[in-house]
Amino acid sequence: MPSHDIATLADLESLYAEPSGASLAKEVDYLHPHYRAFVEASPFCLLSTASGKGGDCSPRGDAPGFVHVLDDRTLLLPDRRRNNRIDSLRNIIADPRVGLLFLIPGVNETLRVSGTAKISTDPDLIARCVVQDKAPTSVLVIAIHLVFFQCARALMRSHLWSADAQISREALPSNGTIVATLSQNAIDAATYDRELPDRLRNNLY
């Protein structure tokens, strides 16, 4: 039976036309002022990392501009209080290559940044990221290698910002239901769900 898997670069490139025009012109190796505007307006980004175990993608968010622009080749991403899994940070220790995808509510274009990151506890950098008198445990100093905007098609197709596309959280399993099931009820679902709102509110930073 013939394989339909694409396993070589030549086979892959035969499926697609050569990129040209704006798709190439928009790519730069620094944070152009137009792209800086996207970073400073964004309250949310996805951080991709990788290790020998595979790839990972982690959400990061705060007030617009929470990713600080140190200069046109360097970004500063605070590591806010989370669940202490530190998957992304472990990956960066093993492999410093990272990718960022910035989203802005209501805007269908996204901004893609790739580069390398190092984990820092520099007091001056930490101080730049204090929110509500709470400092992040560490910050990622990201050296920019590549920047370009992603066209609007994906968000247009998904209707991501459309109110009509929103679903009720209750339509999906609750967090408590998930952790109770996966822990074989070592964690109580009702207790977890009841305590979660206060835990999130009190431990946001």
Residue, then its C-alpha position, 0 to 999 in steps of 0.5 A: m500500500p503506498s505511503h502518503d507521508i511526506a518525509t523529504l524536503a523535496d516532496l514537501e516543497s513540491l506540494y507548495a508554491e514558492p513564497s514571494g512578495a510580502s510573505l518574504a518582505k515582512e521578515v526581519d531579524y530585529l524588532h522594527p518599530h511597526y512590530r514593536a507596536f504589536v508587542e506593546a499592545s499584546p496582553f497574551c502570547l504563547l511561548s514555545t520551547a523544546s527539549g529531548k522529550g519533545g516540544d512544548c507550548s505555554p500561555r503567558g499573559d498580563a496587561p498589554g506590554f507585559v513583555h518588555v522591549l529592552d531594545d530592538r533585538t531583546l525582549l524581557l518576559p517575566d515568569r509570573r507565579r504559576n504551578n511550579r512545573i517550570d516545563s518551559l524553563r527546564n526546556i530552555i536550560a536544555d535548549p535555549r531556542v524559543g518561539l513567541l506568538f503574540l495575540i491582541p484581542g480583536v486583531n486577527e494578525t499575530l506576531r511571530v518571534s523566534g530567538t534564544a532565551k536565557i533565564s535571569t534573576d538580575p535585580d534590575l530586570i526583575a524590578r522592571c516587571v514588578v506588578q502589585d508589589k510582586a516580583p516574578t521569580s525570574v525573567l526570560v531575556i530573549a535574543i531576537h533572531l526573526v520577526f514577522f507578522q502572520c496573516a489573519r486567515a487562521l483567526m478569521r477561520s476560527h472566529l476567535w474574537s467573535a462573541d458568537a463563537q464563545i462557549s460556556r465553560e460548563a460545556l467542558p469538564s471542570n478542572g476538578t473533574i479532570v484532576a480527580t479522574l486522572s488522580q483516581n480520586a486522590i484529589d477531590a473534584a468538588t473541593y478543587d473546583r470550590e477552592l479554585p476561584d479564590r486560589l487564582r485570585n489570591n495567587l495571581y501574582 
